[in-house]
Amino acid sequence: MTKLHSNLKSPIERGERRVEVPTGIWLGTTCSDASDGRTFAVDDPATGEVIAQVADATRDDWMKSLELADRAAHEWAKTPARTRSEVLRSIFEAVTERTEEFATVMSMEMGKPLQEARGEVAYGAEYFRWFAEESVRSAGRFAPAPQGNGSILVTREPVGPVLAITPWNFPLAMATRKIAPALAAGCPIIVKPAAETPLTMLLLGEVIAQVLEKFGIESAVVSTIPTTNAAEMSRDLMGDPRLRKVSFTGSTDVGKILVRQSSERLQRTSMELGGNAPFVIAEDANLDLVIDCAWQAKMRNGGQACIAANRFLIHEKLAPEFVERITSKMDASVMGHGLDEGTTLGPMITRRQRDRIAELVEDAVEKGARKVTQQEPPADDAGYFYPPTVLVDVPEDARILHEEIFGPVVTVSQFCDLDDAIQRANCTPFGLAAYGFSENVHTARKLASELHAGMVGINRGAISEPAAPFGGIKESGFGREGGSEGIEEYLETKYVAF
Ligand code: ADP
């Protein structure tokens, strides 16, 4: 029986909007307090006010989640793929039905404008629909042995209990792109959401628990453990032989720690880490299209995305018009609370993050960059707002060209030779996304093949797509999420000699 303890719910409200959100730890379909009763505060980055207290999981709680996942693993792996598919399809429908609730909670805890939050619900839910369709297609293969003395049978089996660790910038989608393929493959999964934004995942925990109850599935195939002790949690769980897989989205520094930790038990790992995406605009690019795409690639989520364009490299002939047009588009941003009418740019996630962006901009200006625009942030200092900013003539040694900005700052550098631009674009230890713009098919193909990244957008500013493999190369990590590749991360290959 699902135990949705109503006393572990908290109202999240602003104006007319009100959503009851679970605030406990989901151990399978049971929501409960932390074993020591402690909680931590979640705040609204637009106001700095505390909006909920959430259970702070302890060692007992996360070890319990692993014990339950281990117990669920066999049964879930043996559940027919068709049933798993129908569970996923039902989750897709239930999340979609509750779009307004999810969007409200996400805007409140993360700060993104409501319209973008709705977009994330559609995008995040789509992973369940996509992997509902993939779960019945994990084919193996059969071949006669060349010596004629037997057969080669290759099957695909679920890897086992998974730990998913997710960041705050897309509180729903970063979790669904791990949960959906894990469940599709037949793996139970434990989700550790970011402490800044646990509420969206806790609401998803409720939706999943209700769907599982409808299907009569009682074992703990999904658990959610909010905690402020992420490092201790990952060390404990990864030190245990029952955990077989870790899927992480977050910073490169933490990714490296997790890869090192995985060596102890040789868990499978998928690492979706930081980026430093170049946005290369060739001489023959269509500037109308460039401006729209630059806006999307830079300003979605207030620039707080690992695939956000970090460096704009533009042919010198187009540079003056590009700077003028992108500046007026940036200037038209309306900063405010994500749930307020008309807001197009929400706050940064934390004060620390906001101050870090300010530091990067100051460093660039000190080294010679020119700041073309900067609106004033809202007058009171309560929320963590950073105004949209354009920097031109950014010198190569400015930190902002080498670190992920994660904020609404456009940096412009010019080039006259495309090969030189591509070389500069690739001159980074990261390789997640890259963007190239040209109306000439040969130039477009050159950009597609020579930009070093796991994902390249050609004449496109939005590249995220559940049906496509998302992931990076070099220090942006390894493994892919989405597409037919996404489920592979949760499957082992078994060879049977017949
Ligand atoms: P950011 O700087 O954007 O918050 P992080 O990489 O620090 O990115 O965080 C991404 C996720 O990783 C969050 O859920 C965070 O709690 C978690 N995390 C941070 N440090 C560790 C760690 N040592 N082990 C496991 N998870 C961690």
Residues whose N, C-alpha, C, O or C-beta is under 5 A from the ligand:
A	BS01	ADP	I165 T166 P167 K192 P193 A194 A195 A230 A231 S234 T249 G250 S251 V254 I257
